[in-house]
Amino acid sequence: MADARLRALVESSPKKVFVVALDWPGLARSGKDEGLAAEAVLGYLERYAVVPAEAGIQFTADGMMLDVAERREGGGGTEFGVPSVIADADRAPTDATEAERLASLVEAAWTVFDRVAEAAPESLRKGPRGGGRDRTRVVEHVDGADAAYARELGLRHAPDDRAAVLAMRAAMLEVLRQTSDGSPVDGRRWTRRYGARRIAWHALDHAWEIEDRTEP
């Protein structure tokens, strides 16, 4: 699905705006306004490219341009720093090929996160006020968030060790690989498309955080 145009959602709130690549789970960045958020997404294309490469999916970062497909009003989640809006595009049906593609990108995002975390030191550079989790706490946070995301997919898992984390991920991927008419999963709120991009975004957001906070 290589294309020089990146189909995007703009999710806006008074304090923060997200620009989200609707077809590439995990590629979403924020800024104080739409222009800064768009600049951030384009600036992360090379970093994101390792995810489709891991999944064996063609992705071209060079010359990519944004094509805003939807603009939606965000809410408290947006201002907190989470891409929270389920777009009209997220309610589009997924056939077997597209479902497999989306699940493969989520799986690749987890692989990238694991690789970055394993290579990082335990102690990460602190923020200007001395804040910020160390590596183990970041990993625990991502695993805990995934348990909450699993519930949105109709699953219940307790990721209390590595084997449980891997089992949880496998179950989540099984749900994402199912074809869909675009309806929410298991009568809840999330659609499979939105679930894929939210899960991948969170893993990559923290992978990039670890990279940025690792001392040279």
C-alpha positions as CSV (number, residue, x, y, z in Angstrom):
1,M,0.0,0.0,0.0
2,A,2.8,2.4,-0.9
3,D,1.4,5.8,-1.8
4,A,2.9,9.3,-1.8
5,R,-0.2,10.6,0.0
6,L,-0.9,9.8,3.7
7,R,-4.6,9.7,4.4
8,A,-5.0,11.5,7.7
9,L,-7.3,12.3,10.5
10,V,-7.0,15.6,12.3
11,E,-8.2,15.3,15.9
12,S,-8.3,18.8,17.6
13,S,-8.8,20.1,21.1
14,P,-8.0,23.6,22.4
15,K,-4.7,22.5,23.9
16,K,-3.5,19.7,21.6
17,V,-4.0,18.4,18.1
18,F,-3.2,15.0,16.7
19,V,-2.6,14.1,13.1
20,V,-3.2,10.4,12.6
21,A,-2.3,8.2,9.6
22,L,-5.5,6.3,9.2
23,D,-4.0,3.5,7.1
24,W,-0.7,3.0,9.1
25,P,-1.3,1.9,12.7
26,G,1.0,3.6,15.1
27,L,1.8,6.7,13.0
28,A,0.3,9.5,15.0
29,R,1.9,12.6,16.5
30,S,0.6,15.6,18.3
31,G,1.3,19.3,18.5
32,K,-0.1,22.6,19.9
33,D,-1.9,23.2,16.6
34,E,-2.6,21.3,13.3
35,G,0.5,22.7,11.6
36,L,2.9,21.5,14.3
37,A,1.2,18.1,14.5
38,A,1.4,17.6,10.8
39,E,5.1,18.6,10.8
40,A,5.7,16.1,13.6
41,V,4.0,13.2,11.6
42,L,6.1,14.0,8.6
43,G,9.2,14.2,10.7
44,Y,8.6,10.7,12.1
45,L,8.2,8.9,8.8
46,E,11.7,7.5,8.8
47,R,11.4,6.3,12.4
48,Y,8.0,4.7,11.6
49,A,9.4,3.0,8.5
50,V,11.0,0.3,10.6
51,V,7.5,-1.0,11.5
52,P,6.2,-1.8,8.0
53,A,9.7,-3.1,7.2
54,E,9.4,-5.5,10.2
55,A,6.0,-6.5,8.9
56,G,7.2,-7.0,5.3
57,I,4.9,-4.3,4.0
58,Q,6.1,-1.7,1.5
59,F,6.2,1.8,2.8
60,T,7.7,4.9,1.1
61,A,8.7,7.8,3.4
62,D,10.3,9.9,0.7
63,G,8.0,12.6,-0.7
64,M,5.1,11.6,1.4
65,M,2.4,14.3,1.7
66,L,-0.6,14.5,4.0
67,D,-4.1,14.2,2.6
68,V,-6.5,15.2,5.4
69,A,-9.6,12.9,5.0
70,E,-11.3,13.9,8.3
71,R,-11.3,16.6,10.8
72,R,-12.9,15.8,14.2
73,E,-13.2,17.5,17.5
74,G,-11.3,15.8,20.2
75,G,-11.9,15.8,24.0
76,G,-10.3,15.3,27.3
77,G,-8.3,12.3,26.0
78,T,-6.9,14.3,23.2
79,E,-5.8,17.1,25.6
80,F,-4.3,14.4,27.9
81,G,-2.2,13.2,25.0
82,V,-4.1,10.2,23.6
83,P,-5.6,9.9,20.0
84,S,-9.1,9.1,21.2
85,V,-11.5,9.9,18.4
86,I,-12.9,7.0,16.4
87,A,-13.1,8.3,12.9
88,D,-15.6,7.5,10.2
89,A,-12.7,5.8,8.4
90,D,-12.3,3.5,11.4
91,R,-15.8,2.1,10.8
92,A,-14.9,1.0,7.3
93,P,-15.2,-2.8,6.7
94,T,-12.0,-4.9,6.7
95,D,-11.7,-8.0,4.5
96,A,-9.2,-10.8,5.3
97,T,-6.3,-9.1,3.5
98,E,-6.7,-5.8,5.2
99,A,-7.3,-7.3,8.6
100,E,-4.1,-9.3,8.3
101,R,-2.2,-6.2,7.2
102,L,-3.4,-4.2,10.1
103,A,-2.7,-7.0,12.6
104,S,0.8,-7.4,11.1
105,L,1.6,-3.8,11.7
106,V,0.4,-4.0,15.3
107,E,2.6,-7.1,15.8
108,A,5.5,-5.3,14.3
109,A,5.0,-2.3,16.6
110,W,5.2,-4.6,19.6
111,T,8.4,-6.1,18.1
112,V,10.0,-2.7,17.7
113,F,9.0,-1.7,21.2
114,D,10.5,-4.9,22.7
115,R,13.7,-4.5,20.7
116,V,14.1,-0.9,21.8
117,A,13.4,-1.7,25.5
118,E,15.7,-4.7,25.5
119,A,18.6,-2.6,24.1
120,A,18.0,0.3,26.5
121,P,19.7,0.8,29.9
122,E,17.5,0.5,33.0
123,S,18.0,4.2,33.9
124,L,16.7,6.6,31.4
125,R,17.5,10.3,31.1
126,K,15.1,12.4,33.3
127,G,13.1,15.3,32.2
128,P,13.9,18.9,33.1
129,R,12.1,18.5,36.4
130,G,13.5,15.1,37.2
131,G,10.5,13.1,36.0
132,G,10.1,10.1,33.8
133,R,9.8,6.4,34.2
134,D,12.8,4.1,34.0
135,R,12.9,1.3,31.4
136,T,11.2,-1.4,33.5
137,R,8.4,1.0,34.5
138,V,7.8,2.0,30.9
139,V,7.5,-1.7,29.9
140,E,5.1,-2.4,32.8
141,H,3.1,0.6,31.7
142,V,2.8,-0.5,28.1
143,D,1.8,-4.1,29.2
144,G,-0.8,-2.7,31.6
145,A,-2.2,-0.5,29.0
146,D,-2.4,-3.4,26.6
147,A,-4.4,-5.3,29.2
148,A,-6.9,-2.5,29.2
149,Y,-6.9,-2.4,25.4
150,A,-7.5,-6.2,25.4
151,R,-10.7,-5.6,27.3
152,E,-11.9,-3.2,24.6
153,L,-11.4,-6.2,22.2
154,G,-13.6,-8.4,24.4
155,L,-10.7,-10.1,26.1
156,R,-9.5,-10.4,29.7
157,H,-5.8,-11.0,30.4
158,A,-3.5,-10.4,33.4
159,P,0.0,-9.7,32.0
160,D,1.9,-10.7,35.1
161,D,4.8,-12.3,33.4
162,R,6.4,-12.5,30.0
163,A,4.5,-15.6,28.9
164,A,1.2,-14.0,29.9
165,V,2.1,-10.8,27.9
166,L,2.8,-12.9,24.8
167,A,-0.4,-14.9,25.2
168,M,-2.4,-11.6,25.6
169,R,-0.8,-10.2,22.5
170,A,-1.6,-13.3,20.5
171,A,-5.2,-13.2,21.5
172,M,-5.5,-9.5,20.6
173,L,-3.9,-10.2,17.2
174,E,-6.4,-13.0,16.6
175,V,-9.3,-10.5,17.1
176,L,-7.7,-7.9,14.9
177,R,-7.2,-10.5,12.1
178,Q,-10.9,-11.2,11.9
179,T,-12.9,-9.7,9.0
180,S,-15.4,-7.0,10.1
181,D,-18.2,-4.9,8.8
182,G,-16.8,-2.0,10.7
183,S,-18.9,-2.4,13.8
184,P,-17.5,-2.1,17.3
185,V,-15.9,-5.2,18.7
186,D,-17.9,-7.4,21.0
187,G,-20.6,-4.7,21.3
188,R,-18.1,-2.3,23.0
189,R,-16.8,1.1,21.6
190,W,-13.7,0.3,19.6
191,T,-13.7,-0.9,16.0
192,R,-10.9,-3.2,14.9
193,R,-9.3,-0.4,12.8
194,Y,-9.3,2.0,15.7
195,G,-8.0,-0.7,18.0
196,A,-5.1,-1.4,15.7
197,R,-4.0,2.2,15.4
198,R,-4.5,2.9,19.2
199,I,-2.5,-0.2,20.3
200,A,0.3,0.4,17.8
201,W,0.5,4.1,18.6
202,H,0.9,3.4,22.3
203,A,3.7,0.9,21.8
204,L,5.6,3.1,19.4
205,D,5.1,6.3,21.4
206,H,6.9,4.6,24.3
207,A,9.5,3.0,22.1
208,W,10.4,6.4,20.8
209,E,10.3,7.8,24.3
210,I,12.9,5.2,25.4
211,E,15.1,6.0,22.4
212,D,14.9,9.7,23.1
213,R,15.6,9.3,26.8
214,T,18.6,6.9,26.3
215,E,21.9,8.6,27.0
216,P,24.2,8.5,24.0
